[in-house]
Amino acid sequence: MATVPLTAELLELVAERFKALGEPARLKILEALRAGERSVTELMDDTGLGQANASKHLQLLHGCGFVTRRKEGLYVRYRLADEDVLRLCEIVCGRMAVETDARGRLLAGN
């Protein structure tokens, strides 16, 4: 994969996306969308978020390009734009598992 020079403008855009992922409610929404397309009502049921809160987070996730939306009658249905954001979460979780294991060995004196 070619490396893109990280200009100041590009770093701002990347930071904006990481900031969007720094909110647990948004991660809950993304995890719920792993199972497929959902309406706001379905996402409320899946995440426990209220309607206004879920809609606010979906707007931000859509603005960052993490989710897409389509109108279906009176409802708007959301889905992941692609699986990359889930891979990013899995990378972070994998790294956390490695660090936890290393700390456990250190505390055990190994």
KEZAGU-839070 format. One line per 2 residues: number of its first residue (from 1); their letters; for each residue z, y, x of C-alpha. Coordinates in nm, 2 decimals, m for minus. Each point is the difference from the previous one (the first is absolute). Layout:
N
NUM = a = Z Y X ~ ...
% end
This chain:
110
1 = ma = 0.00 0.00 0.00 ~ m0.10 0.34 0.14
3 = tv = 0.29 0.24 0.07 ~ m0.03 0.34 m0.18
5 = pl = 0.13 0.30 0.20 ~ 0.32 0.12 m0.18
7 = ta = m0.07 0.37 m0.05 ~ 0.27 0.22 m0.14
9 = el = m0.18 0.00 m0.34 ~ m0.03 m0.38 0.00
11 = le = 0.37 m0.04 0.09 ~ 0.09 0.22 m0.29
13 = lv = m0.20 m0.22 m0.24 ~ 0.16 m0.32 0.14
15 = ae = 0.35 0.15 m0.02 ~ m0.07 0.09 m0.37
17 = rf = m0.08 m0.36 m0.08 ~ 0.30 m0.14 0.19
19 = ka = 0.21 0.26 m0.19 ~ m0.13 m0.14 m0.33
21 = lg = 0.10 m0.35 0.11 ~ 0.35 0.12 0.09
23 = ep = 0.11 0.00 m0.36 ~ 0.14 m0.34 m0.13
25 = ar = m0.12 0.07 m0.36 ~ m0.36 0.03 0.13
27 = lk = 0.04 m0.33 0.20 ~ 0.12 m0.16 m0.32
29 = il = m0.31 0.12 m0.18 ~ m0.23 m0.13 0.28
31 = ea = 0.18 m0.34 m0.01 ~ m0.04 m0.02 m0.38
33 = lr = m0.38 0.08 0.05 ~ m0.02 m0.30 0.24
35 = ag = m0.02 m0.22 m0.31 ~ m0.30 0.21 m0.14
37 = er = m0.09 0.29 m0.21 ~ 0.28 0.15 m0.21
39 = sv = 0.05 0.28 m0.26 ~ 0.28 0.25 0.05
41 = te = 0.19 m0.18 m0.27 ~ m0.03 m0.33 0.18
43 = lm = 0.10 0.16 0.33 ~ 0.30 0.15 m0.18
45 = dd = 0.10 m0.35 m0.11 ~ m0.07 m0.14 0.35
47 = tg = 0.19 0.26 0.20 ~ 0.27 0.14 m0.24
49 = lg = m0.14 0.35 0.05 ~ m0.02 0.25 m0.29
51 = qa = m0.34 0.12 m0.12 ~ 0.01 0.35 0.16
53 = na = 0.13 m0.14 0.33 ~ m0.26 m0.28 0.01
55 = sk = m0.28 0.24 m0.09 ~ 0.11 0.25 0.27
57 = hl = 0.00 m0.28 0.27 ~ m0.33 m0.14 m0.12
59 = ql = m0.16 0.35 0.03 ~ 0.12 0.03 0.36
61 = lh = m0.12 m0.36 0.09 ~ m0.33 0.08 m0.16
63 = gc = m0.03 0.32 0.19 ~ 0.06 m0.18 0.33
65 = gf = m0.26 m0.26 m0.09 ~ 0.24 m0.30 m0.03
67 = vt = m0.08 m0.06 m0.37 ~ m0.30 0.04 m0.22
69 = rr = 0.00 0.06 m0.38 ~ m0.22 m0.04 m0.29
71 = ke = 0.02 0.10 m0.37 ~ 0.01 m0.28 m0.26
73 = gl = 0.02 0.15 m0.34 ~ 0.33 0.20 m0.02
75 = yv = 0.13 m0.16 0.31 ~ m0.05 0.05 0.37
77 = ry = 0.01 m0.31 0.21 ~ 0.09 0.00 0.37
79 = rl = m0.08 m0.24 0.28 ~ 0.02 m0.01 0.38
81 = ad = m0.29 0.18 0.17 ~ 0.00 m0.29 0.25
83 = ed = 0.24 m0.24 0.16 ~ 0.04 0.20 0.32
85 = vl = 0.32 0.18 m0.12 ~ 0.16 m0.34 m0.07
87 = rl = m0.10 m0.12 0.35 ~ 0.17 0.31 0.14
89 = ce = 0.32 m0.09 m0.19 ~ m0.02 m0.35 0.13
91 = iv = m0.04 0.12 0.36 ~ 0.32 0.21 m0.04
93 = cg = 0.19 m0.29 m0.17 ~ m0.11 m0.23 0.28
95 = rm = 0.12 0.24 0.26 ~ 0.33 0.04 m0.17
97 = av = 0.04 m0.38 0.00 ~ m0.07 m0.02 0.37
99 = et = 0.26 0.28 0.06 ~ 0.26 m0.17 m0.22
101 = da = m0.05 m0.33 0.18 ~ 0.04 0.18 0.34
103 = rg = 0.32 0.18 m0.12 ~ 0.14 m0.33 m0.13
105 = rl = m0.06 m0.17 0.34 ~ 0.16 0.30 0.18
107 = la = 0.31 m0.01 m0.23 ~ 0.03 m0.37 0.05
109 = gn = m0.01 0.04 0.37 ~ m0.33 m0.19 0.06
% end
